[in-house]
Amino acid sequence: MPAYSTTVLDHFQNPRNLGEIDLPDAVAEVENPACGDRARLSLRIVDGRITEARFLAEGCPDRKSTRLNSSHA
């Protein structure tokens, strides 16, 4: 098993911005067919600025924990 950094483990155990936005202004979905990792990003945009971001991800822990892990708005 790979040794994950404490930062990666923290984001895996305590995800930031996890979930979906009801009636988002923008949505993006990506999938890596080689390994099956998938991610969906939904955004709320007000006056040209992102005011809220949420994501859903499926895949191995290091991919899930490093996707959109910032809690900064």
TAVEN-V421874 format. One record per residue. N is the residue number from 1. RES is the residue in one small letter. SS is DSSP state (a for helix, b for strand, c for the rest). PHI is phi in radians with two decimals (NA if undefined). NEAR is the number of other ideal C-beta (glycine too) atoms within 10 Angstrom. Layout:
n res ss phi near
N RES SS PHI NEAR
N RES SS PHI NEAR
This chain:
n res ss phi near
1 m c NA 4
2 p c -1.13 7
3 a c -1.54 6
4 y c -1.55 14
5 s c -1.19 10
6 t a -1.10 7
7 t a -1.15 11
8 v a -1.10 18
9 l a -1.09 14
10 d a -1.08 14
11 h a -1.22 22
12 f a -1.24 17
13 q a -1.37 9
14 n c -2.33 11
15 p c -1.05 18
16 r c -1.81 15
17 n c 1.05 18
18 l b -1.43 14
19 g c 2.22 10
20 e c -2.22 12
21 i c -1.71 17
22 d c -1.18 8
23 l c 0.87 6
24 p c -1.20 17
25 d c -1.44 13
26 a b -2.62 12
27 v b -2.43 11
28 a b -2.33 11
29 e b -2.26 10
30 v b -2.34 11
31 e b -2.53 13
32 n c -1.76 11
33 p c -1.16 7
34 a c -1.23 6
35 c c -2.15 10
36 g c 1.58 10
37 d c -1.05 17
38 r b -2.41 15
39 a b -2.52 18
40 r b -2.28 16
41 l b -2.03 20
42 s b -2.15 21
43 l b -2.23 16
44 r b -1.89 16
45 i b -2.14 13
46 v b -2.23 9
47 d c 0.90 5
48 g c 1.36 5
49 r b -2.11 8
50 i b -1.30 12
51 t b -1.84 11
52 e b -2.68 14
53 a b -2.41 18
54 r b -2.38 18
55 f b -2.49 21
56 l b -2.20 17
57 a b -2.51 19
58 e b -2.26 12
59 g c 2.73 16
60 c c -1.28 13
61 p a -0.97 15
62 d a -1.18 16
63 r a -1.25 17
64 k a -1.13 21
65 s a -1.37 22
66 t a -1.70 13
67 r c -1.39 19
68 l c 0.83 18
69 n c -1.52 18
70 s c -1.37 9
71 s c -1.73 10
72 h c -1.42 5
73 a c -1.82 9
